Amino acid sequence: MTTLDETRPERSSAADTIGGLLAVASIVLSGIAMGFGLLLQLDAHPARLSPVAMLLALVGARMSSRYQSLALKAAMFAGVAWVIGMTVAIVTDGPLF
């Protein structure tokens, strides 16, 4: 018989879980700010939601080293969502704030 050294994956801590959830919440808020809120008949305010989404992504990145790449993608998505959301709000005469 051979013995294999099995390496167990590290378990997620509570901070890792919350950091991942904050990054996902940032992506959802960015989607609403970008204009997908119009499909759900939500009144999207891109000037309010995008900075909050960016802040959630930054807090999530700081909390968890495991989900830093997800938080980075969420922060970049929040920046893109701000530009697209402001453009959609201006074209459709929607509220900015």
N, C-alpha and C positions, 0 to 999 in steps of 0.2 A: 504494500500500500504506500501511496505517496501522500505526503502532507502538503497541503497548499496553505499558504498564508493568505487568508482572506482579509481584505481590508473592508471594514464596514464604513459605509458613508456616514459622514457626520450628521447627527440629528440637528434639526432646525431648532434654534432657541426661540423664545417668545419674541425677542427683538427682530429676528430674521423674518418671522411670520408677519409681524406688524409692518416691517419695512416693505415687504413684498405687497401687502395689501394697500399700503399708501401709494406705491408706484402704480398699481392697477387702478386705484381710485383717481390718480392723476390722469391716467389715460382716458378714463370714462369722462371726467370733467372736461378734458381737452376735446373729446369728441362732441360733447354737447355744445361747447363754445364754438367749435368749428362750423356747426351748422346742422349736425345730425339731430340736434334738439328740435329743429323744425319738423322733422319727421314724426317725432313723438309729441308734437304740439307743445313743446316747452318754450318758454320765452328766453332764448339764449342771450346772455349779455357777455360778449367776448372780452370786454375790457375788465370785467369783474372775475370771470371764471378762469381765464388763462393764467393770470398771476397766481391765483390760488392753486391751480394745477401745478404750476412750476414750483411753488413753495412745498407742496406735498411731495413732489418728486425729489426735491433736495433734502427734505427731512427723511424720506425713505432711504435715500442713498447714504445718509449719515448714520442711520440706525443700523443698517445691515450691510456687511461686506459681501454677503452671499448674493444679494440682489442689486448690487451696484450697477451692473450692466443694464438691467431692466429699468432702473431709475434713470440712468443716462438716456435711454431711449424715450422714456416718458417725458423727460425734460426737453429733449429735442422736439418731440411731438407737440408739447405745449407751446413752444415757440412758433412752430409751423401753424398750429391751430389758431394762435392769436392773429397771425397775418391773414389766414383764410377767413376766419370768423369776422374780422373787422371788414374785410372786403365784401363778404356776403351781407353783413349788416348795413353797409353803405349802399350797396346795390338794391337791396330790398326795402330800404327805408326802415330798417328795424332799429331797436334800441341798442346803443353802444354801452351805456352804463346801467 
